[in-house]
Amino acid sequence: MRSIRARLSRRRGQFTLELPAPATPDMRIRIIGLTGQTMLEKAAETGAARQLLDAGNLPAGLYFVQVWSEGRIVGTARVVKQN
């Protein structure tokens, strides 16, 4: 499993993920809350190493970002969203 970098964007509620390699067609990105609930899931943009996530509708708090490929987690990051 690889570590991915996540950082807040200047636009409120958006995160930028930097993957170690361009996303493959089967990649999915999930944002998981502290209770383990999937708060957001989307397909990764194929061919792009930089992924933009719009989490504006999520409340402030700590979240875990998971990158999935071929049915397993291939990368993780922690993100703190503030209001």
C-alpha positions in Angstrom: 0.0 0.0 0.0 1.3 3.4 -0.9 0.9 6.7 0.8 -0.8 9.4 -1.2 -0.6 13.1 -0.5 -3.7 15.1 0.1 -4.0 18.8 0.6 -6.7 21.3 0.9 -7.4 23.4 -2.2 -8.0 27.1 -2.0 -11.6 26.5 -3.0 -13.6 25.7 0.1 -14.3 22.0 0.6 -12.0 20.7 -2.1 -9.1 18.3 -1.7 -6.3 17.6 -4.2 -4.9 14.1 -4.1 -1.5 13.4 -5.6 -1.1 9.8 -6.6 2.3 8.2 -7.1 1.3 7.3 -10.7 -1.5 8.1 -13.1 -4.9 6.6 -12.2 -5.9 3.4 -13.9 -9.5 2.9 -15.4 -10.6 0.7 -12.4 -9.4 3.1 -9.6 -11.9 4.4 -7.1 -11.5 7.0 -4.4 -13.3 6.9 -1.1 -13.5 9.3 1.8 -14.2 7.5 5.1 -15.4 9.2 8.3 -14.2 8.3 11.8 -17.0 5.8 12.3 -15.9 3.9 9.2 -18.8 5.1 7.1 -18.1 5.9 3.4 -18.9 9.6 3.1 -18.0 10.0 -0.6 -17.0 7.6 -3.4 -16.1 8.4 -7.0 -14.2 7.0 -9.9 -10.7 8.4 -10.3 -10.0 10.4 -13.4 -8.1 7.9 -15.6 -4.6 8.9 -16.6 -4.3 11.7 -14.1 -2.0 11.5 -11.1 -3.7 14.6 -9.5 -7.3 14.0 -8.5 -9.7 16.7 -7.3 -12.4 15.8 -4.7 -15.2 18.1 -3.8 -16.1 17.4 -0.2 -17.9 20.7 0.4 -21.0 18.9 1.7 -19.1 17.1 4.4 -19.0 18.5 7.9 -15.7 19.6 9.5 -13.6 16.8 10.9 -10.9 14.1 10.3 -11.3 11.9 7.3 -9.4 9.0 5.7 -9.0 8.9 2.0 -8.6 5.4 0.3 -7.6 4.7 -3.2 -8.9 1.3 -4.4 -7.8 -0.7 -7.5 -8.6 -4.3 -8.4 -10.7 -4.7 -5.2 -7.9 -3.7 -2.7 -6.6 -0.5 -1.1 -3.6 0.8 -2.9 -3.1 4.1 -1.1 -4.3 6.0 1.9 -4.2 9.6 3.3 -5.6 11.5 6.2 -7.4 14.8 5.7 -8.7 17.4 8.1 -11.6 19.5 6.8 -12.3 22.8 8.5 -15.2 25.1 8.0 
